[in-house]
Amino acid sequence: MYSEKTCFEADRDALVHELKVVENALEDGATEMSMIAAENVFERPVSKILNGEARAMLRMVRGLKDLRIAVARARLPKSRNGAKPAK
């Protein structure tokens, strides 16, 4: 049987990985949207919306990065809700 710490670390590592995957996908999408907007493929109002949404996506990436760093630094609490962990 796996220890609580081992399970926690596996879950934490999996979440860090998934957050990075989502960050990369959002960043790639934002870059693509910005490039299309810059090419003026669409009418100006549409290009303006694309740029705005791309900036919003990049803000989301920054938030996800901060979350990923916090999750990566997280440690298993010594106790939960004041109870001692089972031995």
Secondary structure, 3 states (H helix, E strand, C coil): CCCHHHHHHHHHHHHHHHHHHHHHHHHHHHHHHHHHHHCCCCCHHHHHHHHHHHHHHHHHHHHHHHHHHHHHHCCCCCCECCECCCC
